[in-house]
């Protein structure tokens, strides 16, 4: 069984910036689809969703979701960049 992961608690600034990325729908307007998808994964995890649920939400592999969450832990700025 794969390890259970969950994103750390978001700061208010991180939450606002991630919401801005998702709400703008950058992937739908020709923006950076990868950044939009990663932001969606982080917000879903912060909201308490499990990795399998998030994977279905963004049509990604569970390992990909885990990798994005682990990267979020390592990146001090906390934003899912390219």
Secondary structure, DSSP 8 states (H G I E B T S, - for coil): -----------HHHHHHHHHHHHHTTTTTTS-HHHHHHHHHHHHHHTT--HHHHHHHHT--HHHHHHHHHHHHH-SS-----
